[in-house]
């Protein structure tokens, strides 16, 4: 996986994009609405923002 060719974001970044809370992001990740994040290290987790935006286009609960 080439992490440099993609745009990555933290849980706070995903919450800002979706205009929701951090808890909502984790809940929607857990239920499969949002893609799984990638663990970069013991305390570093990132979402592929391209995948997040694609998932949001398919999710009718979020309009952005």
PDBQT receptor file of N, H, CA, C and O in Angstrom, charges set to zero:
ATOM      1  N   UNK A   1       0.848  -1.181   0.000  1.00  0.00    +0.000 N 
ATOM      2  CA  UNK A   1       0.000   0.000   0.000  1.00  0.00    +0.000 C 
ATOM      3  C   UNK A   1       0.887   1.235   0.000  1.00  0.00    +0.000 C 
ATOM      4  O   UNK A   1       1.758   1.380   0.858  1.00  0.00    +0.000 OA
ATOM      5  N   UNK A   2       0.670   2.112  -0.947  1.00  0.00    +0.000 N 
ATOM      6  H   UNK A   2      -0.037   1.994  -1.644  1.00  0.00    +0.000 HD
ATOM      7  CA  UNK A   2       1.414   3.358  -1.015  1.00  0.00    +0.000 C 
ATOM      8  C   UNK A   2       0.581   4.452  -0.362  1.00  0.00    +0.000 C 
ATOM      9  O   UNK A   2      -0.338   4.988  -0.982  1.00  0.00    +0.000 OA
ATOM     10  N   UNK A   3       0.896   4.783   0.882  1.00  0.00    +0.000 N 
ATOM     11  H   UNK A   3       1.642   4.347   1.386  1.00  0.00    +0.000 HD
ATOM     12  CA  UNK A   3       0.098   5.762   1.613  1.00  0.00    +0.000 C 
ATOM     13  C   UNK A   3       0.286   7.174   1.077  1.00  0.00    +0.000 C 
ATOM     14  O   UNK A   3      -0.532   8.048   1.364  1.00  0.00    +0.000 OA
ATOM     15  N   UNK A   4       1.334   7.418   0.313  1.00  0.00    +0.000 N 
ATOM     16  H   UNK A   4       1.999   6.708   0.080  1.00  0.00    +0.000 HD
ATOM     17  CA  UNK A   4       1.588   8.757  -0.201  1.00  0.00    +0.000 C 
ATOM     18  C   UNK A   4       0.684   9.133  -1.363  1.00  0.00    +0.000 C 
ATOM     19  O   UNK A   4       0.535  10.317  -1.664  1.00  0.00    +0.000 OA
ATOM     20  N   UNK A   5       0.077   8.149  -2.023  1.00  0.00    +0.000 N 
ATOM     21  H   UNK A   5       0.198   7.188  -1.778  1.00  0.00    +0.000 HD
ATOM     22  CA  UNK A   5      -0.744   8.444  -3.187  1.00  0.00    +0.000 C 
ATOM     23  C   UNK A   5      -2.203   8.696  -2.829  1.00  0.00    +0.000 C 
ATOM     24  O   UNK A   5      -3.030   8.912  -3.715  1.00  0.00    +0.000 OA
ATOM     25  N   UNK A   6      -2.525   8.669  -1.532  1.00  0.00    +0.000 N 
ATOM     26  H   UNK A   6      -1.853   8.493  -0.813  1.00  0.00    +0.000 HD
ATOM     27  CA  UNK A   6      -3.897   8.843  -1.101  1.00  0.00    +0.000 C 
ATOM     28  C   UNK A   6      -3.981   9.931  -0.050  1.00  0.00    +0.000 C 
ATOM     29  O   UNK A   6      -2.991  10.283   0.590  1.00  0.00    +0.000 OA
ATOM     30  N   UNK A   7      -5.188  10.455   0.114  1.00  0.00    +0.000 N 
ATOM     31  H   UNK A   7      -5.993  10.168  -0.406  1.00  0.00    +0.000 HD
ATOM     32  CA  UNK A   7      -5.434  11.439   1.158  1.00  0.00    +0.000 C 
ATOM     33  C   UNK A   7      -5.972  10.701   2.379  1.00  0.00    +0.000 C 
ATOM     34  O   UNK A   7      -6.949   9.959   2.274  1.00  0.00    +0.000 OA
ATOM     35  N   UNK A   8      -5.342  10.901   3.535  1.00  0.00    +0.000 N 
ATOM     36  H   UNK A   8      -4.549  11.505   3.620  1.00  0.00    +0.000 HD
ATOM     37  CA  UNK A   8      -5.694  10.195   4.752  1.00  0.00    +0.000 C 
ATOM     38  C   UNK A   8      -6.154  11.185   5.808  1.00  0.00    +0.000 C 
ATOM     39  O   UNK A   8      -5.710  12.333   5.825  1.00  0.00    +0.000 OA
ATOM     40  N   UNK A   9      -7.044  10.742   6.690  1.00  0.00    +0.000 N 
ATOM     41  H   UNK A   9      -7.405   9.810   6.676  1.00  0.00    +0.000 HD
ATOM     42  CA  UNK A   9      -7.536  11.624   7.735  1.00  0.00    +0.000 C 
ATOM     43  C   UNK A   9      -7.761  10.894   9.045  1.00  0.00    +0.000 C 
ATOM     44  O   UNK A   9      -7.967   9.680   9.077  1.00  0.00    +0.000 OA
ATOM     45  N   UNK A  10      -7.717  11.658  10.117  1.00  0.00    +0.000 N 
ATOM     46  H   UNK A  10      -7.550  12.643  10.090  1.00  0.00    +0.000 HD
ATOM     47  CA  UNK A  10      -7.982  11.130  11.447  1.00  0.00    +0.000 C 
ATOM     48  C   UNK A  10      -9.485  11.019  11.667  1.00  0.00    +0.000 C 
ATOM     49  O   UNK A  10     -10.281  11.432  10.824  1.00  0.00    +0.000 OA
ATOM     50  N   UNK A  11      -9.858  10.460  12.801  1.00  0.00    +0.000 N 
ATOM     51  H   UNK A  11      -9.212  10.125  13.486  1.00  0.00    +0.000 HD
ATOM     52  CA  UNK A  11     -11.282  10.366  13.138  1.00  0.00    +0.000 C 
ATOM     53  C   UNK A  11     -11.888  11.768  13.241  1.00  0.00    +0.000 C 
ATOM     54  O   UNK A  11     -13.051  11.965  12.886  1.00  0.00    +0.000 OA
ATOM     55  N   UNK A  12     -11.124  12.729  13.717  1.00  0.00    +0.000 N 
ATOM     56  H   UNK A  12     -10.180  12.570  14.005  1.00  0.00    +0.000 HD
ATOM     57  CA  UNK A  12     -11.626  14.106  13.799  1.00  0.00    +0.000 C 
ATOM     58  C   UNK A  12     -11.829  14.703  12.409  1.00  0.00    +0.000 C 
ATOM     59  O   UNK A  12     -12.775  15.461  12.193  1.00  0.00    +0.000 OA
ATOM     60  N   UNK A  13     -10.962  14.371  11.478  1.00  0.00    +0.000 N 
ATOM     61  H   UNK A  13     -10.193  13.756  11.653  1.00  0.00    +0.000 HD
ATOM     62  CA  UNK A  13     -11.113  14.830  10.100  1.00  0.00    +0.000 C 
ATOM     63  C   UNK A  13     -12.384  14.260   9.484  1.00  0.00    +0.000 C 
ATOM     64  O   UNK A  13     -13.146  14.981   8.840  1.00  0.00    +0.000 OA
ATOM     65  N   UNK A  14     -12.612  12.964   9.684  1.00  0.00    +0.000 N 
ATOM     66  H   UNK A  14     -11.993  12.378  10.208  1.00  0.00    +0.000 HD
ATOM     67  CA  UNK A  14     -13.814  12.319   9.144  1.00  0.00    +0.000 C 
ATOM     68  C   UNK A  14     -15.060  12.918   9.787  1.00  0.00    +0.000 C 
ATOM     69  O   UNK A  14     -16.061  13.133   9.103  1.00  0.00    +0.000 OA
ATOM     70  N   UNK A  15     -15.016  13.191  11.088  1.00  0.00    +0.000 N 
ATOM     71  H   UNK A  15     -14.203  13.016  11.644  1.00  0.00    +0.000 HD
ATOM     72  CA  UNK A  15     -16.153  13.815  11.768  1.00  0.00    +0.000 C 
ATOM     73  C   UNK A  15     -16.431  15.201  11.194  1.00  0.00    +0.000 C 
ATOM     74  O   UNK A  15     -17.591  15.588  11.048  1.00  0.00    +0.000 OA
ATOM     75  N   UNK A  16     -15.389  15.945  10.873  1.00  0.00    +0.000 N 
ATOM     76  H   UNK A  16     -14.448  15.631  10.992  1.00  0.00    +0.000 HD
ATOM     77  CA  UNK A  16     -15.576  17.278  10.289  1.00  0.00    +0.000 C 
ATOM     78  C   UNK A  16     -16.177  17.181   8.886  1.00  0.00    +0.000 C 
ATOM     79  O   UNK A  16     -17.061  17.963   8.538  1.00  0.00    +0.000 OA
ATOM     80  N   UNK A  17     -15.709  16.237   8.086  1.00  0.00    +0.000 N 
ATOM     81  H   UNK A  17     -14.990  15.602   8.369  1.00  0.00    +0.000 HD
ATOM     82  CA  UNK A  17     -16.234  16.055   6.734  1.00  0.00    +0.000 C 
ATOM     83  C   UNK A  17     -17.716  15.698   6.781  1.00  0.00    +0.000 C 
ATOM     84  O   UNK A  17     -18.509  16.195   5.981  1.00  0.00    +0.000 OA
ATOM     85  N   UNK A  18     -18.081  14.833   7.724  1.00  0.00    +0.000 N 
ATOM     86  H   UNK A  18     -17.437  14.429   8.373  1.00  0.00    +0.000 HD
ATOM     87  CA  UNK A  18     -19.466  14.367   7.815  1.00  0.00    +0.000 C 
ATOM     88  C   UNK A  18     -20.350  15.291   8.648  1.00  0.00    +0.000 C 
ATOM     89  O   UNK A  18     -21.565  15.106   8.721  1.00  0.00    +0.000 OA
ATOM     90  N   UNK A  19     -19.723  16.291   9.276  1.00  0.00    +0.000 N 
ATOM     91  H   UNK A  19     -18.737  16.442   9.217  1.00  0.00    +0.000 HD
ATOM     92  CA  UNK A  19     -20.435  17.215  10.166  1.00  0.00    +0.000 C 
ATOM     93  C   UNK A  19     -21.167  16.448  11.262  1.00  0.00    +0.000 C 
ATOM     94  O   UNK A  19     -22.330  16.713  11.566  1.00  0.00    +0.000 OA
ATOM     95  N   UNK A  20     -20.448  15.489  11.844  1.00  0.00    +0.000 N 
ATOM     96  H   UNK A  20     -19.503  15.274  11.596  1.00  0.00    +0.000 HD
ATOM     97  CA  UNK A  20     -20.987  14.659  12.914  1.00  0.00    +0.000 C 
ATOM     98  C   UNK A  20     -19.965  14.589  14.035  1.00  0.00    +0.000 C 
ATOM     99  O   UNK A  20     -18.984  15.332  14.044  1.00  0.00    +0.000 OA
ATOM    100  N   UNK A  21     -20.202  13.696  14.971  1.00  0.00    +0.000 N 
ATOM    101  H   UNK A  21     -20.999  13.092  14.963  1.00  0.00    +0.000 HD
ATOM    102  CA  UNK A  21     -19.288  13.526  16.105  1.00  0.00    +0.000 C 
ATOM    103  C   UNK A  21     -18.295  12.391  15.847  1.00  0.00    +0.000 C 
ATOM    104  O   UNK A  21     -18.475  11.563  14.954  1.00  0.00    +0.000 OA
ATOM    105  N   UNK A  22     -17.263  12.390  16.650  1.00  0.00    +0.000 N 
ATOM    106  H   UNK A  22     -17.117  13.063  17.375  1.00  0.00    +0.000 HD
ATOM    107  CA  UNK A  22     -16.285  11.310  16.604  1.00  0.00    +0.000 C 
ATOM    108  C   UNK A  22     -16.982   9.986  16.919  1.00  0.00    +0.000 C 
ATOM    109  O   UNK A  22     -16.693   8.980  16.273  1.00  0.00    +0.000 OA
ATOM    110  N   UNK A  23     -17.883   9.962  17.884  1.00  0.00    +0.000 N 
ATOM    111  H   UNK A  23     -18.118  10.780  18.409  1.00  0.00    +0.000 HD
ATOM    112  CA  UNK A  23     -18.630   8.745  18.250  1.00  0.00    +0.000 C 
ATOM    113  C   UNK A  23     -19.406   8.212  17.047  1.00  0.00    +0.000 C 
ATOM    114  O   UNK A  23     -19.422   7.005  16.808  1.00  0.00    +0.000 OA
ATOM    115  N   UNK A  24     -20.059   9.116  16.278  1.00  0.00    +0.000 N 
ATOM    116  H   UNK A  24     -20.046  10.097  16.472  1.00  0.00    +0.000 HD
ATOM    117  CA  UNK A  24     -20.825   8.703  15.087  1.00  0.00    +0.000 C 
ATOM    118  C   UNK A  24     -19.893   8.012  14.091  1.00  0.00    +0.000 C 
ATOM    119  O   UNK A  24     -20.246   6.980  13.520  1.00  0.00    +0.000 OA
ATOM    120  N   UNK A  25     -18.708   8.578  13.883  1.00  0.00    +0.000 N 
ATOM    121  H   UNK A  25     -18.421   9.416  14.347  1.00  0.00    +0.000 HD
ATOM    122  CA  UNK A  25     -17.750   7.987  12.941  1.00  0.00    +0.000 C 
ATOM    123  C   UNK A  25     -17.399   6.572  13.373  1.00  0.00    +0.000 C 
ATOM    124  O   UNK A  25     -17.413   5.656  12.550  1.00  0.00    +0.000 OA
ATOM    125  N   UNK A  26     -17.083   6.377  14.657  1.00  0.00    +0.000 N 
ATOM    126  H   UNK A  26     -17.072   7.121  15.325  1.00  0.00    +0.000 HD
ATOM    127  CA  UNK A  26     -16.738   5.031  15.131  1.00  0.00    +0.000 C 
ATOM    128  C   UNK A  26     -17.927   4.082  15.019  1.00  0.00    +0.000 C 
ATOM    129  O   UNK A  26     -17.759   2.925  14.633  1.00  0.00    +0.000 OA
ATOM    130  N   UNK A  27     -19.136   4.562  15.355  1.00  0.00    +0.000 N 
ATOM    131  H   UNK A  27     -19.273   5.502  15.669  1.00  0.00    +0.000 HD
ATOM    132  CA  UNK A  27     -20.324   3.703  15.246  1.00  0.00    +0.000 C 
ATOM    133  C   UNK A  27     -20.583   3.285  13.798  1.00  0.00    +0.000 C 
ATOM    134  O   UNK A  27     -20.891   2.123  13.532  1.00  0.00    +0.000 OA
ATOM    135  N   UNK A  28     -20.459   4.226  12.868  1.00  0.00    +0.000 N 
ATOM    136  H   UNK A  28     -20.209   5.170  13.084  1.00  0.00    +0.000 HD
ATOM    137  CA  UNK A  28     -20.713   3.913  11.459  1.00  0.00    +0.000 C 
ATOM    138  C   UNK A  28     -19.593   3.062  10.862  1.00  0.00    +0.000 C 
ATOM    139  O   UNK A  28     -19.826   2.311   9.915  1.00  0.00    +0.000 OA
ATOM    140  N   UNK A  29     -18.400   3.171  11.399  1.00  0.00    +0.000 N 
ATOM    141  H   UNK A  29     -18.211   3.782  12.168  1.00  0.00    +0.000 HD
ATOM    142  CA  UNK A  29     -17.317   2.286  10.984  1.00  0.00    +0.000 C 
ATOM    143  C   UNK A  29     -17.609   0.870  11.478  1.00  0.00    +0.000 C 
ATOM    144  O   UNK A  29     -17.434  -0.105  10.748  1.00  0.00    +0.000 OA
ATOM    145  N   UNK A  30     -18.053   0.777  12.723  1.00  0.00    +0.000 N 
ATOM    146  H   UNK A  30     -18.195   1.569  13.317  1.00  0.00    +0.000 HD
ATOM    147  CA  UNK A  30     -18.352  -0.529  13.308  1.00  0.00    +0.000 C 
ATOM    148  C   UNK A  30     -19.488  -1.237  12.576  1.00  0.00    +0.000 C 
ATOM    149  O   UNK A  30     -19.436  -2.451  12.379  1.00  0.00    +0.000 OA
ATOM    150  N   UNK A  31     -20.535  -0.474  12.166  1.00  0.00    +0.000 N 
ATOM    151  H   UNK A  31     -20.578   0.512  12.327  1.00  0.00    +0.000 HD
ATOM    152  CA  UNK A  31     -21.676  -1.124  11.495  1.00  0.00    +0.000 C 
ATOM    153  C   UNK A  31     -21.475  -1.279   9.989  1.00  0.00    +0.000 C 
ATOM    154  O   UNK A  31     -22.355  -1.792   9.298  1.00  0.00    +0.000 OA
ATOM    155  N   UNK A  32     -20.322  -0.841   9.475  1.00  0.00    +0.000 N 
ATOM    156  H   UNK A  32     -19.607  -0.425  10.036  1.00  0.00    +0.000 HD
ATOM    157  CA  UNK A  32     -20.005  -1.058   8.071  1.00  0.00    +0.000 C 
ATOM    158  C   UNK A  32     -20.422   0.048   7.127  1.00  0.00    +0.000 C 
ATOM    159  O   UNK A  32     -20.188  -0.053   5.923  1.00  0.00    +0.000 OA
ATOM    160  N   UNK A  33     -21.038   1.109   7.645  1.00  0.00    +0.000 N 
ATOM    161  H   UNK A  33     -21.228   1.192   8.624  1.00  0.00    +0.000 HD
ATOM    162  CA  UNK A  33     -21.434   2.235   6.795  1.00  0.00    +0.000 C 
ATOM    163  C   UNK A  33     -20.215   2.976   6.266  1.00  0.00    +0.000 C 
ATOM    164  O   UNK A  33     -20.179   3.376   5.102  1.00  0.00    +0.000 OA
ATOM    165  N   UNK A  34     -19.221   3.156   7.121  1.00  0.00    +0.000 N 
ATOM    166  H   UNK A  34     -19.250   2.831   8.066  1.00  0.00    +0.000 HD
ATOM    167  CA  UNK A  34     -17.959   3.786   6.723  1.00  0.00    +0.000 C 
ATOM    168  C   UNK A  34     -16.893   2.704   6.601  1.00  0.00    +0.000 C 
ATOM    169  O   UNK A  34     -16.981   1.667   7.258  1.00  0.00    +0.000 OA
ATOM    170  N   UNK A  35     -15.886   2.944   5.761  1.00  0.00    +0.000 N 
ATOM    171  H   UNK A  35     -15.815   3.787   5.228  1.00  0.00    +0.000 HD
ATOM    172  CA  UNK A  35     -14.816   1.945   5.598  1.00  0.00    +0.000 C 
ATOM    173  C   UNK A  35     -13.983   1.804   6.864  1.00  0.00    +0.000 C 
ATOM    174  O   UNK A  35     -13.944   2.700   7.707  1.00  0.00    +0.000 OA
ATOM    175  N   UNK A  36     -13.331   0.680   6.975  1.00  0.00    +0.000 N 
ATOM    176  H   UNK A  36     -13.362  -0.048   6.290  1.00  0.00    +0.000 HD
ATOM    177  CA  UNK A  36     -12.442   0.442   8.107  1.00  0.00    +0.000 C 
ATOM    178  C   UNK A  36     -11.205   1.335   7.986  1.00  0.00    +0.000 C 
ATOM    179  O   UNK A  36     -10.691   1.536   6.885  1.00  0.00    +0.000 OA
ATOM    180  N   UNK A  37     -10.734   1.863   9.097  1.00  0.00    +0.000 N 
ATOM    181  H   UNK A  37     -11.151   1.700   9.991  1.00  0.00    +0.000 HD
ATOM    182  CA  UNK A  37      -9.498   2.648   9.066  1.00  0.00    +0.000 C 
ATOM    183  C   UNK A  37      -8.284   1.731   8.993  1.00  0.00    +0.000 C 
ATOM    184  O   UNK A  37      -8.388   0.515   9.153  1.00  0.00    +0.000 OA
ATOM    185  N   UNK A  38      -7.144   2.338   8.750  1.00  0.00    +0.000 N 
ATOM    186  H   UNK A  38      -7.059   3.326   8.620  1.00  0.00    +0.000 HD
ATOM    187  CA  UNK A  38      -5.874   1.615   8.684  1.00  0.00    +0.000 C 
ATOM    188  C   UNK A  38      -5.045   2.018   9.904  1.00  0.00    +0.000 C 
ATOM    189  O   UNK A  38      -4.886   3.204  10.192  1.00  0.00    +0.000 OA
ATOM    190  N   UNK A  39      -4.524   1.028  10.611  1.00  0.00    +0.000 N 
ATOM    191  H   UNK A  39      -4.654   0.064  10.377  1.00  0.00    +0.000 HD
ATOM    192  CA  UNK A  39      -3.638   1.296  11.745  1.00  0.00    +0.000 C 
ATOM    193  C   UNK A  39      -2.237   1.521  11.213  1.00  0.00    +0.000 C 
ATOM    194  O   UNK A  39      -1.650   0.633  10.595  1.00  0.00    +0.000 OA
ATOM    195  N   UNK A  40      -1.701   2.706  11.453  1.00  0.00    +0.000 N 
ATOM    196  H   UNK A  40      -2.177   3.428  11.955  1.00  0.00    +0.000 HD
ATOM    197  CA  UNK A  40      -0.339   3.009  11.033  1.00  0.00    +0.000 C 
ATOM    198  C   UNK A  40       0.666   2.723  12.137  1.00  0.00    +0.000 C 
ATOM    199  O   UNK A  40       1.861   2.577  11.882  1.00  0.00    +0.000 OA
ATOM    200  N   UNK A  41       0.174   2.646  13.350  1.00  0.00    +0.000 N 
ATOM    201  H   UNK A  41      -0.797   2.764  13.557  1.00  0.00    +0.000 HD
ATOM    202  CA  UNK A  41       1.042   2.385  14.494  1.00  0.00    +0.000 C 
ATOM    203  C   UNK A  41       0.175   2.148  15.716  1.00  0.00    +0.000 C 
ATOM    204  O   UNK A  41      -1.050   2.101  15.608  1.00  0.00    +0.000 OA
ATOM    205  N   UNK A  42       0.793   2.000  16.871  1.00  0.00    +0.000 N 
ATOM    206  H   UNK A  42       1.788   2.038  16.959  1.00  0.00    +0.000 HD
ATOM    207  CA  UNK A  42       0.020   1.684  18.071  1.00  0.00    +0.000 C 
ATOM    208  C   UNK A  42      -1.001   2.765  18.454  1.00  0.00    +0.000 C 
ATOM    209  O   UNK A  42      -2.028   2.455  19.059  1.00  0.00    +0.000 OA
ATOM    210  N   UNK A  43      -0.731   4.007  18.115  1.00  0.00    +0.000 N 
ATOM    211  H   UNK A  43       0.103   4.259  17.624  1.00  0.00    +0.000 HD
ATOM    212  CA  UNK A  43      -1.658   5.090  18.460  1.00  0.00    +0.000 C 
ATOM    213  C   UNK A  43      -2.026   5.946  17.252  1.00  0.00    +0.000 C 
ATOM    214  O   UNK A  43      -2.432   7.099  17.397  1.00  0.00    +0.000 OA
ATOM    215  N   UNK A  44      -1.881   5.380  16.075  1.00  0.00    +0.000 N 
ATOM    216  H   UNK A  44      -1.550   4.444  15.957  1.00  0.00    +0.000 HD
ATOM    217  CA  UNK A  44      -2.143   6.128  14.849  1.00  0.00    +0.000 C 
ATOM    218  C   UNK A  44      -3.092   5.346  13.953  1.00  0.00    +0.000 C 
ATOM    219  O   UNK A  44      -2.759   4.263  13.470  1.00  0.00    +0.000 OA
ATOM    220  N   UNK A  45      -4.285   5.910  13.736  1.00  0.00    +0.000 N 
ATOM    221  H   UNK A  45      -4.556   6.789  14.128  1.00  0.00    +0.000 HD
ATOM    222  CA  UNK A  45      -5.309   5.296  12.894  1.00  0.00    +0.000 C 
ATOM    223  C   UNK A  45      -5.770   6.331  11.884  1.00  0.00    +0.000 C 
ATOM    224  O   UNK A  45      -6.035   7.478  12.243  1.00  0.00    +0.000 OA
ATOM    225  N   UNK A  46      -5.866   5.934  10.622  1.00  0.00    +0.000 N 
ATOM    226  H   UNK A  46      -5.650   5.003  10.330  1.00  0.00    +0.000 HD
ATOM    227  CA  UNK A  46      -6.268   6.869   9.572  1.00  0.00    +0.000 C 
ATOM    228  C   UNK A  46      -7.289   6.222   8.646  1.00  0.00    +0.000 C 
ATOM    229  O   UNK A  46      -7.278   5.012   8.422  1.00  0.00    +0.000 OA
ATOM    230  N   UNK A  47      -8.179   7.070   8.110  1.00  0.00    +0.000 N 
ATOM    231  H   UNK A  47      -8.188   8.053   8.292  1.00  0.00    +0.000 HD
ATOM    232  CA  UNK A  47      -9.147   6.643   7.106  1.00  0.00    +0.000 C 
ATOM    233  C   UNK A  47      -8.710   7.165   5.750  1.00  0.00    +0.000 C 
ATOM    234  O   UNK A  47      -8.181   8.271   5.643  1.00  0.00    +0.000 OA
ATOM    235  N   UNK A  48      -8.931   6.368   4.720  1.00  0.00    +0.000 N 
ATOM    236  H   UNK A  48      -9.361   5.469   4.808  1.00  0.00    +0.000 HD
ATOM    237  CA  UNK A  48      -8.724   6.814   3.353  1.00  0.00    +0.000 C 
ATOM    238  C   UNK A  48      -9.908   7.722   3.034  1.00  0.00    +0.000 C 
ATOM    239  O   UNK A  48     -11.042   7.250   2.945  1.00  0.00    +0.000 OA
ATOM    240  N   UNK A  49      -9.661   9.003   2.862  1.00  0.00    +0.000 N 
ATOM    241  H   UNK A  49      -8.740   9.386   2.934  1.00  0.00    +0.000 HD
ATOM    242  CA  UNK A  49     -10.752   9.966   2.706  1.00  0.00    +0.000 C 
ATOM    243  C   UNK A  49     -11.513   9.781   1.395  1.00  0.00    +0.000 C 
ATOM    244  O   UNK A  49     -12.694  10.118   1.313  1.00  0.00    +0.000 OA
ATOM    245  N   UNK A  50     -10.858   9.258   0.387  1.00  0.00    +0.000 N 
ATOM    246  H   UNK A  50      -9.899   8.984   0.454  1.00  0.00    +0.000 HD
ATOM    247  CA  UNK A  50     -11.544   8.955  -0.876  1.00  0.00    +0.000 C 
ATOM    248  C   UNK A  50     -12.605   7.876  -0.645  1.00  0.00    +0.000 C 
ATOM    249  O   UNK A  50     -13.719   7.969  -1.160  1.00  0.00    +0.000 OA
ATOM    250  N   UNK A  51     -12.247   6.855   0.133  1.00  0.00    +0.000 N 
ATOM    251  H   UNK A  51     -11.342   6.779   0.552  1.00  0.00    +0.000 HD
ATOM    252  CA  UNK A  51     -13.196   5.790   0.459  1.00  0.00    +0.000 C 
ATOM    253  C   UNK A  51     -14.331   6.313   1.341  1.00  0.00    +0.000 C 
ATOM    254  O   UNK A  51     -15.483   5.909   1.180  1.00  0.00    +0.000 OA
ATOM    255  N   UNK A  52     -14.006   7.206   2.266  1.00  0.00    +0.000 N 
ATOM    256  H   UNK A  52     -13.071   7.535   2.396  1.00  0.00    +0.000 HD
ATOM    257  CA  UNK A  52     -15.035   7.795   3.136  1.00  0.00    +0.000 C 
ATOM    258  C   UNK A  52     -16.034   8.578   2.293  1.00  0.00    +0.000 C 
ATOM    259  O   UNK A  52     -17.243   8.434   2.471  1.00  0.00    +0.000 OA
ATOM    260  N   UNK A  53     -15.540   9.401   1.382  1.00  0.00    +0.000 N 
ATOM    261  H   UNK A  53     -14.557   9.518   1.237  1.00  0.00    +0.000 HD
ATOM    262  CA  UNK A  53     -16.448  10.193   0.533  1.00  0.00    +0.000 C 
ATOM    263  C   UNK A  53     -17.321   9.305  -0.345  1.00  0.00    +0.000 C 
ATOM    264  O   UNK A  53     -18.497   9.603  -0.556  1.00  0.00    +0.000 OA
ATOM    265  N   UNK A  54     -16.755   8.223  -0.855  1.00  0.00    +0.000 N 
ATOM    266  H   UNK A  54     -15.799   7.981  -0.683  1.00  0.00    +0.000 HD
ATOM    267  CA  UNK A  54     -17.539   7.282  -1.663  1.00  0.00    +0.000 C 
ATOM    268  C   UNK A  54     -18.627   6.629  -0.819  1.00  0.00    +0.000 C 
ATOM    269  O   UNK A  54     -19.756   6.463  -1.282  1.00  0.00    +0.000 OA
ATOM    270  N   UNK A  55     -18.300   6.259   0.411  1.00  0.00    +0.000 N 
ATOM    271  H   UNK A  55     -17.384   6.393   0.788  1.00  0.00    +0.000 HD
ATOM    272  CA  UNK A  55     -19.294   5.652   1.303  1.00  0.00    +0.000 C 
ATOM    273  C   UNK A  55     -20.405   6.640   1.625  1.00  0.00    +0.000 C 
ATOM    274  O   UNK A  55     -21.572   6.261   1.717  1.00  0.00    +0.000 OA
ATOM    275  N   UNK A  56     -20.041   7.906   1.796  1.00  0.00    +0.000 N 
ATOM    276  H   UNK A  56     -19.092   8.214   1.721  1.00  0.00    +0.000 HD
ATOM    277  CA  UNK A  56     -21.048   8.920   2.115  1.00  0.00    +0.000 C 
ATOM    278  C   UNK A  56     -22.004   9.164   0.961  1.00  0.00    +0.000 C 
ATOM    279  O   UNK A  56     -23.180   9.455   1.178  1.00  0.00    +0.000 OA
ATOM    280  N   UNK A  57     -21.512   9.048  -0.255  1.00  0.00    +0.000 N 
ATOM    281  H   UNK A  57     -20.556   8.811  -0.432  1.00  0.00    +0.000 HD
ATOM    282  CA  UNK A  57     -22.392   9.205  -1.418  1.00  0.00    +0.000 C 
ATOM    283  C   UNK A  57     -23.470   8.114  -1.429  1.00  0.00    +0.000 C 
ATOM    284  O   UNK A  57     -24.572   8.325  -1.933  1.00  0.00    +0.000 OA
ATOM    285  N   UNK A  58     -23.140   6.961  -0.872  1.00  0.00    +0.000 N 
ATOM    286  H   UNK A  58     -22.244   6.790  -0.462  1.00  0.00    +0.000 HD
ATOM    287  CA  UNK A  58     -24.088   5.843  -0.807  1.00  0.00    +0.000 C 
ATOM    288  C   UNK A  58     -24.943   5.857   0.462  1.00  0.00    +0.000 C 
ATOM    289  O   UNK A  58     -25.885   5.073   0.578  1.00  0.00    +0.000 OA
ATOM    290  N   UNK A  59     -24.631   6.719   1.395  1.00  0.00    +0.000 N 
ATOM    291  H   UNK A  59     -23.865   7.356   1.301  1.00  0.00    +0.000 HD
ATOM    292  CA  UNK A  59     -25.352   6.783   2.663  1.00  0.00    +0.000 C 
ATOM    293  C   UNK A  59     -26.290   7.979   2.632  1.00  0.00    +0.000 C 
ATOM    294  O   UNK A  59     -25.837   9.120   2.544  1.00  0.00    +0.000 OA
ATOM    295  N   UNK A  60     -27.567   7.734   2.702  1.00  0.00    +0.000 N 
ATOM    296  H   UNK A  60     -27.935   6.808   2.774  1.00  0.00    +0.000 HD
ATOM    297  CA  UNK A  60     -28.540   8.808   2.568  1.00  0.00    +0.000 C 
ATOM    298  C   UNK A  60     -28.696   9.661   3.809  1.00  0.00    +0.000 C 
ATOM    299  O   UNK A  60     -29.352  10.701   3.747  1.00  0.00    +0.000 OA
ATOM    300  N   UNK A  61     -28.119   9.265   4.939  1.00  0.00    +0.000 N 
ATOM    301  H   UNK A  61     -27.586   8.420   4.989  1.00  0.00    +0.000 HD
ATOM    302  CA  UNK A  61     -28.241  10.025   6.182  1.00  0.00    +0.000 C 
ATOM    303  C   UNK A  61     -27.353  11.247   6.233  1.00  0.00    +0.000 C 
ATOM    304  O   UNK A  61     -27.541  12.114   7.087  1.00  0.00    +0.000 OA
ATOM    305  N   UNK A  62     -26.385  11.333   5.331  1.00  0.00    +0.000 N 
ATOM    306  H   UNK A  62     -26.232  10.629   4.637  1.00  0.00    +0.000 HD
ATOM    307  CA  UNK A  62     -25.456  12.462   5.300  1.00  0.00    +0.000 C 
ATOM    308  C   UNK A  62     -25.512  13.070   3.913  1.00  0.00    +0.000 C 
ATOM    309  O   UNK A  62     -25.371  12.363   2.915  1.00  0.00    +0.000 OA
ATOM    310  N   UNK A  63     -25.715  14.364   3.846  1.00  0.00    +0.000 N 
ATOM    311  H   UNK A  63     -25.830  14.938   4.657  1.00  0.00    +0.000 HD
ATOM    312  CA  UNK A  63     -25.891  15.012   2.548  1.00  0.00    +0.000 C 
ATOM    313  C   UNK A  63     -24.621  15.613   1.997  1.00  0.00    +0.000 C 
ATOM    314  O   UNK A  63     -24.608  16.048   0.845  1.00  0.00    +0.000 OA
ATOM    315  N   UNK A  64     -23.557  15.657   2.766  1.00  0.00    +0.000 N 
ATOM    316  H   UNK A  64     -23.568  15.304   3.702  1.00  0.00    +0.000 HD
ATOM    317  CA  UNK A  64     -22.333  16.294   2.282  1.00  0.00    +0.000 C 
ATOM    318  C   UNK A  64     -21.396  15.297   1.665  1.00  0.00    +0.000 C 
ATOM    319  O   UNK A  64     -20.315  15.667   1.206  1.00  0.00    +0.000 OA
TER     320      UNK A  64
